[in-house]
């Protein structure tokens, strides 16, 4: 049975409306803080596409008002499922901007678990957007994605392996220094900016590094802004695979 849903989030960002617009309504901007590799056709009726690990999903641009409103909607599946996103931008004094996000649609049979995952994920994604706008203004990042199965390993075991590989104490606290050494890349040295039961985010001088662990799988969505990005996706995929070997 399908089920309609709506999630609404609001955040104040340290950036102008134009900077926020570029981050949420252009392919390179979305690449710099959200998931996958993105393309946006800049007009109402255009196509917005996200490619994550070779899986491409397209949406129609349903609203395109630069500096004010950007919205997309996937096609409706045979069983009625779809996803819609609306971003509303409002400038404030002092150069800041309020962004309101409305994520709505219809979920499938496992709607409650999917809804809970979406509800937990949005505060993290908006935090990453804030980190991007605050620390890498005017730049666009290279998205790096890697995934590895964790099999039947208990969640605590996977979390422990991840924290050890990042040279972090347990429990992981915001502000803790992180260090990792992926082969063929410069070492990662940064600071934890987010930690919950499913995610760890590290901000370094050259990027935002995010690590996600869910039942059966570990994911990475990094956003790299430095010059040493050649081979980064392959190197991080090897690091992740070695972590779970």
C-alpha positions as CSV (number, residue, x, y, z in Angstrom):
1,X,0.0,0.0,0.0
2,X,1.3,3.5,-0.9
3,X,1.3,6.4,1.5
4,X,1.6,10.2,1.0
5,X,4.2,12.1,2.9
6,X,5.6,15.6,3.4
7,X,8.8,16.7,5.2
8,X,9.4,20.4,5.7
9,X,12.7,21.9,6.9
10,X,13.9,25.5,7.3
11,X,17.4,26.7,7.9
12,X,19.3,30.0,7.9
13,X,22.4,30.0,5.7
14,X,25.5,32.3,5.7
15,X,25.2,33.2,2.1
16,X,23.3,35.5,-0.3
17,X,20.2,34.4,-2.1
18,X,22.2,34.2,-5.3
19,X,24.8,31.9,-3.7
20,X,22.1,29.7,-2.2
21,X,20.3,29.6,-5.6
22,X,23.5,28.4,-7.3
23,X,23.9,25.7,-4.7
24,X,20.4,24.3,-5.0
25,X,19.5,24.9,-8.6
26,X,22.6,24.1,-10.7
27,X,24.3,20.8,-11.4
28,X,27.7,21.9,-10.1
29,X,26.2,23.5,-7.0
30,X,24.2,20.4,-6.1
31,X,27.3,18.3,-6.7
32,X,29.1,20.3,-4.0
33,X,26.9,19.3,-1.0
34,X,24.2,16.7,-1.9
35,X,24.3,13.3,-3.5
36,X,25.5,12.0,-6.9
37,X,26.4,13.8,-10.1
38,X,23.7,16.3,-11.1
39,X,22.5,18.1,-14.1
40,X,19.8,20.8,-14.2
41,X,18.2,22.2,-17.4
42,X,17.7,25.9,-16.3
43,X,14.0,26.4,-17.1
44,X,10.6,25.4,-16.0
45,X,9.8,22.2,-17.9
46,X,13.4,21.2,-18.1
47,X,15.1,18.1,-16.8
48,X,16.9,17.7,-13.5
49,X,19.0,14.4,-13.3
50,X,21.0,12.7,-10.6
51,X,23.4,9.9,-11.2
52,X,24.4,7.9,-8.1
53,X,26.7,4.9,-8.7
54,X,25.4,4.5,-12.3
55,X,21.8,4.8,-11.4
56,X,20.2,7.8,-13.1
57,X,17.0,9.4,-12.0
58,X,15.3,12.2,-13.8
59,X,12.8,14.7,-12.6
60,X,10.9,17.5,-14.3
61,X,11.6,21.1,-13.3
62,X,8.2,22.4,-12.1
63,X,9.3,25.8,-10.8
64,X,12.3,28.0,-11.8
65,X,12.4,31.5,-10.4
66,X,16.1,32.4,-9.9
67,X,16.8,33.5,-6.4
68,X,13.3,32.6,-5.2
69,X,11.9,29.2,-6.0
70,X,13.2,25.9,-7.5
71,X,11.1,22.7,-7.6
72,X,11.2,19.3,-9.3
73,X,9.0,16.2,-9.5
74,X,9.7,12.7,-10.6
75,X,7.2,10.9,-12.9
76,X,4.5,8.9,-11.2
77,X,5.1,5.2,-11.1
78,X,2.4,2.6,-11.9
79,X,1.6,2.2,-8.2
80,X,1.4,6.0,-7.7
81,X,4.8,6.6,-6.2
82,X,6.6,9.9,-6.9
83,X,9.0,12.4,-5.2
84,X,8.7,16.2,-5.3
85,X,11.2,18.8,-4.0
86,X,10.5,22.5,-3.5
87,X,13.2,25.0,-2.4
88,X,12.0,28.5,-1.3
89,X,14.6,31.2,-0.8
90,X,14.3,34.4,1.2
91,X,17.0,36.9,1.7
92,X,17.6,38.4,5.2
93,X,19.6,41.3,6.6
94,X,23.3,40.8,7.1
95,X,23.8,38.8,3.9
96,X,22.1,35.6,5.2
97,X,19.3,33.6,3.5
98,X,16.5,31.5,4.8
99,X,16.0,28.3,2.8
100,X,12.8,26.3,3.2
101,X,12.7,22.8,1.8
102,X,9.5,20.8,1.2
103,X,10.0,17.2,0.3
104,X,6.7,15.4,-0.5
105,X,5.3,12.6,-2.6
106,X,4.0,9.1,-2.3
107,X,6.0,6.2,-0.8
108,X,5.7,2.4,-1.4
109,X,4.9,-0.6,0.8
110,X,7.8,0.1,3.2
111,X,6.8,3.7,3.5
112,X,7.4,4.0,7.2
113,X,11.1,3.0,7.1
114,X,11.7,5.1,4.0
115,X,9.9,8.1,5.6
116,X,12.0,7.7,8.8
117,X,15.2,7.6,6.7
118,X,14.2,10.7,4.7
119,X,13.2,12.6,7.9
120,X,16.6,11.8,9.5
121,X,18.6,12.6,6.4
122,X,17.4,16.1,5.7
123,X,18.9,17.9,8.8
124,X,22.3,16.3,7.8
125,X,22.0,17.4,4.2
126,X,21.2,20.9,5.1
127,X,24.1,20.9,7.6
128,X,26.4,19.9,4.7
129,X,24.9,22.7,2.6
130,X,25.8,25.2,5.3
131,X,29.3,23.8,5.6
132,X,29.7,24.2,1.9
133,X,28.5,27.8,1.7
134,X,30.4,28.8,4.8
135,X,33.8,27.3,4.0
136,X,33.9,26.9,0.2
137,X,32.1,30.0,-1.1
138,X,32.3,30.6,-4.8
139,X,33.7,27.1,-5.5
140,X,32.2,23.9,-6.9
141,X,33.2,20.5,-5.7
142,X,33.9,17.2,-7.4
143,X,31.5,14.6,-6.1
144,X,33.1,11.3,-5.0
145,X,30.9,8.2,-4.4
146,X,31.8,4.8,-3.1
147,X,29.8,1.9,-1.7
148,X,30.7,-1.4,-0.2
149,X,28.5,-4.2,1.3
150,X,28.9,-4.8,5.0
151,X,27.0,-8.1,4.9
152,X,25.8,-9.5,8.2
153,X,28.2,-7.5,10.4
154,X,26.5,-5.9,13.4
155,X,26.2,-2.1,13.1
156,X,28.5,-1.6,16.1
157,X,31.2,-3.6,14.4
158,X,30.9,-1.5,11.2
159,X,30.9,1.7,13.2
160,X,34.0,0.7,15.1
161,X,35.9,-0.2,11.9
162,X,35.0,3.2,10.4
163,X,36.0,5.2,13.5
164,X,39.3,3.3,13.7
165,X,40.1,4.0,10.0
166,X,39.4,7.7,10.6
167,X,41.6,7.7,13.8
168,X,38.6,8.8,15.9
169,X,37.7,8.1,19.5
170,X,34.5,6.3,20.5
171,X,32.0,7.9,20.8
172,X,32.7,10.2,18.0
173,X,32.3,13.9,19.0
174,X,31.9,17.0,16.9
175,X,35.2,18.8,16.9
176,X,37.3,15.7,17.1
177,X,40.3,15.6,14.7
178,X,40.2,12.9,12.0
179,X,43.0,11.3,10.0
180,X,42.9,8.8,7.2
181,X,45.4,7.6,4.6
182,X,43.8,6.4,1.4
183,X,46.4,4.9,-1.0
184,X,47.7,7.2,-3.8
185,X,46.1,10.3,-2.3
186,X,47.3,12.9,0.2
187,X,46.3,12.1,3.8
188,X,42.9,13.3,5.1
189,X,43.3,15.6,8.1
190,X,40.1,17.4,9.2
191,X,37.6,18.0,11.9
192,X,34.3,16.1,12.6
193,X,31.4,18.5,12.0
194,X,28.6,15.9,12.3
195,X,28.1,12.6,14.1
196,X,25.0,10.5,14.6
197,X,24.2,6.8,14.7
198,X,24.4,6.5,10.9
199,X,26.8,9.2,9.7
200,X,30.1,10.9,10.2
201,X,31.1,14.1,8.4
202,X,34.6,15.5,8.3
203,X,35.5,18.9,6.9
204,X,39.1,19.4,5.7
205,X,40.9,22.2,3.9
206,X,40.2,20.5,0.6
207,X,36.7,19.2,1.0
208,X,33.8,17.7,2.9
209,X,34.0,14.0,3.5
210,X,30.8,12.1,4.5
211,X,30.6,8.5,5.7
212,X,27.3,6.7,6.0
213,X,26.7,3.2,7.4
214,X,23.3,1.5,7.2
215,X,22.3,-2.2,7.6
216,X,24.2,-4.1,5.0
217,X,26.1,-1.3,3.3
218,X,28.6,1.5,3.9
219,X,28.5,4.6,1.6
220,X,30.7,7.6,1.0
221,X,29.6,10.9,-0.5
222,X,32.6,13.3,-0.6
223,X,32.8,16.8,-2.1
224,X,36.3,17.7,-3.0
225,X,37.5,21.2,-3.7
226,X,41.3,20.8,-3.9
227,X,43.6,20.2,-6.8
228,X,44.5,16.6,-6.1
229,X,41.3,14.9,-7.3
230,X,42.6,12.6,-10.1
231,X,41.8,9.0,-9.1
232,X,40.1,10.1,-5.9
233,X,37.0,8.0,-6.5
234,X,39.0,4.8,-7.2
235,X,41.3,5.4,-4.2
236,X,38.4,6.0,-1.7
237,X,36.5,2.9,-3.1
238,X,39.7,0.8,-2.4
239,X,39.9,2.4,1.1
240,X,36.4,1.5,1.9
241,X,36.7,-2.1,0.5
242,X,39.8,-2.6,2.7
243,X,38.0,-1.3,5.7
244,X,35.5,-4.1,5.5
245,X,37.8,-6.8,4.3
